[in-house]
């Protein structure tokens, strides 16, 4: 049974989540989403800093303790680049992050140009005219964008050129009162969670014994780059990362290799070499003591998240990962369960409270 005092998402938070998810934050161009996130956390932190590449850091208690603790998510979403424009005005693409060519055909897109957004579609031949002898599986070599231009010159007059970023315009949906559905839940839902944590800390009147750095990193989707940079800048003693992981209850998933994870059964506490066992066990004990349901997942050699970047930076940073079960990763219909999000906020909040106590101080000494 969930404690009645646990965090619950309210209407104002839902409005922020929808606005944040609907903003465009392709890898390398995260500023629109970052501005929304920064404005939301501003009343709850003492200081905000932004690094050269756009990672935003909200800071609580920066000067009264030698200890630095990061809670972190990443802000960027997968996208495409304009890679080639034919004489007939057709646009071929390259990936910016882990974009999936198989979901592209028939999707609407927007191309980001200096003149504004240009609308287009990923076209695809009709089923009854494709030759069975030819390979017509969508891949980066054959998917294309049509913006209704007559030729290359018309494409260029619209402001489209090689290097323009392409994103999907799909927007936030609250489905059946339980699920959040949108592109970029990987990992804007993490950004939402850490924003709600710092909001809850301030509203509860917690006085911290460490500096808390609330980090929304850029460029995770292309190699954890924002986290690597910000870890070198902050030099934290501890990092608690939140990201998404696969719901394996859906079709075509293999639980033997991917784990047994399901939306609605709580946040996921992860086991991997980059995760410090003492912090993980502290989080597990916190969840048990506070009656927060959770799931466990093994990530073997590496987590594939910013956790790895923090853990192995500087002289090593004690790191942990709390993940949110997600359906249909790297599509435009990613789904997370409202209950998992609420319990993740509560779990991180209670973990920070524990670290703030005399017993918890062990983890930052």
ChimeraX attribute file (.defattr): number of C-alpha atoms within 10 A of each C-alpha:
attribute: neighborCount
match mode: 1-to-1
recipient: residues
	/A:1	6
	/A:2	11
	/A:3	9
	/A:4	7
	/A:5	7
	/A:6	16
	/A:7	20
	/A:8	15
	/A:9	13
	/A:10	8
	/A:11	9
	/A:12	8
	/A:13	15
	/A:14	14
	/A:15	10
	/A:16	15
	/A:17	21
	/A:18	17
	/A:19	15
	/A:20	26
	/A:21	26
	/A:22	18
	/A:23	19
	/A:24	23
	/A:25	24
	/A:26	26
	/A:27	21
	/A:28	18
	/A:29	18
	/A:30	21
	/A:31	21
	/A:32	13
	/A:33	20
	/A:34	25
	/A:35	14
	/A:36	16
	/A:37	22
	/A:38	18
	/A:39	10
	/A:40	17
	/A:41	23
	/A:42	15
	/A:43	12
	/A:44	19
	/A:45	21
	/A:46	12
	/A:47	15
	/A:48	17
	/A:49	12
	/A:50	16
	/A:51	14
	/A:52	9
	/A:53	17
	/A:54	20
	/A:55	23
	/A:56	26
	/A:57	25
	/A:58	23
	/A:59	24
	/A:60	23
	/A:61	17
	/A:62	18
	/A:63	10
	/A:64	11
	/A:65	12
	/A:66	13
	/A:67	18
	/A:68	21
	/A:69	24
	/A:70	24
	/A:71	27
	/A:72	27
	/A:73	31
	/A:74	28
	/A:75	35
	/A:76	31
	/A:77	29
	/A:78	25
	/A:79	25
	/A:80	25
	/A:81	20
	/A:82	21
	/A:83	15
	/A:84	16
	/A:85	21
	/A:86	12
	/A:87	13
	/A:88	14
	/A:89	20
	/A:90	19
	/A:91	24
	/A:92	21
	/A:93	24
	/A:94	19
	/A:95	17
	/A:96	20
	/A:97	19
	/A:98	15
	/A:99	19
	/A:100	17
	/A:101	20
	/A:102	12
	/A:103	14
	/A:104	23
	/A:105	17
	/A:106	12
	/A:107	16
	/A:108	18
	/A:109	23
	/A:110	18
	/A:111	23
	/A:112	21
	/A:113	16
	/A:114	9
	/A:115	10
	/A:116	12
	/A:117	15
	/A:118	16
	/A:119	18
	/A:120	19
	/A:121	18
	/A:122	19
	/A:123	17
	/A:124	18
	/A:125	10
	/A:126	7
	/A:127	9
	/A:128	7
	/A:129	7
	/A:130	12
	/A:131	9
	/A:132	9
	/A:133	6
	/A:134	7
	/A:135	10
	/A:136	14
	/A:137	10
	/A:138	16
	/A:139	15
	/A:140	16
	/A:141	10
	/A:142	13
	/A:143	20
	/A:144	23
	/A:145	27
	/A:146	20
	/A:147	23
	/A:148	13
	/A:149	16
	/A:150	13
	/A:151	14
	/A:152	17
	/A:153	16
	/A:154	16
	/A:155	23
	/A:156	14
	/A:157	11
	/A:158	16
	/A:159	17
	/A:160	25
	/A:161	20
	/A:162	14
	/A:163	15
	/A:164	16
	/A:165	24
	/A:166	27
	/A:167	21
	/A:168	23
	/A:169	18
	/A:170	17
	/A:171	16
	/A:172	21
	/A:173	17
	/A:174	15
	/A:175	11
	/A:176	7
	/A:177	9
	/A:178	14
	/A:179	18
	/A:180	23
	/A:181	23
	/A:182	22
	/A:183	27
	/A:184	31
	/A:185	32
	/A:186	28
	/A:187	25
	/A:188	25
	/A:189	25
	/A:190	27
	/A:191	27
	/A:192	25
	/A:193	25
	/A:194	26
	/A:195	27
	/A:196	22
	/A:197	25
	/A:198	25
	/A:199	18
	/A:200	17
	/A:201	19
	/A:202	15
	/A:203	10
	/A:204	9
	/A:205	8
	/A:206	12
	/A:207	12
	/A:208	18
	/A:209	18
	/A:210	22
	/A:211	19
	/A:212	25
	/A:213	25
	/A:214	26
	/A:215	29
	/A:216	30
	/A:217	29
	/A:218	32
	/A:219	28
	/A:220	25
	/A:221	26
	/A:222	15
	/A:223	14
	/A:224	20
	/A:225	16
	/A:226	28
	/A:227	27
	/A:228	23
	/A:229	19
	/A:230	25
	/A:231	21
	/A:232	12
	/A:233	11
	/A:234	14
	/A:235	18
	/A:236	25
	/A:237	22
	/A:238	23
	/A:239	27
	/A:240	26
	/A:241	24
	/A:242	30
	/A:243	26
	/A:244	24
	/A:245	24
	/A:246	20
	/A:247	24
	/A:248	22
	/A:249	15
	/A:250	13
	/A:251	7
	/A:252	7
	/A:253	14
	/A:254	12
	/A:255	12
	/A:256	8
	/A:257	10
	/A:258	15
	/A:259	17
	/A:260	16
	/A:261	24
	/A:262	23
	/A:263	24
	/A:264	20
	/A:265	17
	/A:266	24
	/A:267	31
	/A:268	26
	/A:269	21
	/A:270	20
	/A:271	21
	/A:272	18
	/A:273	14
	/A:274	24
	/A:275	24
	/A:276	17
	/A:277	15
	/A:278	14
	/A:279	23
	/A:280	20
	/A:281	13
	/A:282	16
	/A:283	24
	/A:284	20
	/A:285	14
	/A:286	19
	/A:287	22
	/A:288	13
	/A:289	10
	/A:290	16
	/A:291	15
	/A:292	24
	/A:293	20
	/A:294	22
	/A:295	18
	/A:296	16
	/A:297	17
	/A:298	16
	/A:299	16
	/A:300	11
	/A:301	10
	/A:302	14
	/A:303	19
	/A:304	14
	/A:305	22
	/A:306	28
	/A:307	29
	/A:308	23
	/A:309	25
	/A:310	32
	/A:311	23
	/A:312	15
	/A:313	17
	/A:314	15
	/A:315	8
	/A:316	15
	/A:317	23
	/A:318	23
	/A:319	28
	/A:320	29
	/A:321	29
	/A:322	27
	/A:323	26
	/A:324	35
	/A:325	26
	/A:326	26
	/A:327	23
	/A:328	15
	/A:329	22
	/A:330	19
	/A:331	21
	/A:332	20
	/A:333	19
	/A:334	18
	/A:335	26
	/A:336	26
	/A:337	24
	/A:338	18
	/A:339	19
	/A:340	26
	/A:341	26
	/A:342	19
	/A:343	26
	/A:344	27
	/A:345	26
	/A:346	23
	/A:347	27
	/A:348	23
	/A:349	20
	/A:350	21
	/A:351	21
	/A:352	23
	/A:353	17
	/A:354	17
	/A:355	21
	/A:356	19
	/A:357	12
	/A:358	9
	/A:359	9
	/A:360	16
	/A:361	14
	/A:362	12
	/A:363	15
	/A:364	17
	/A:365	8
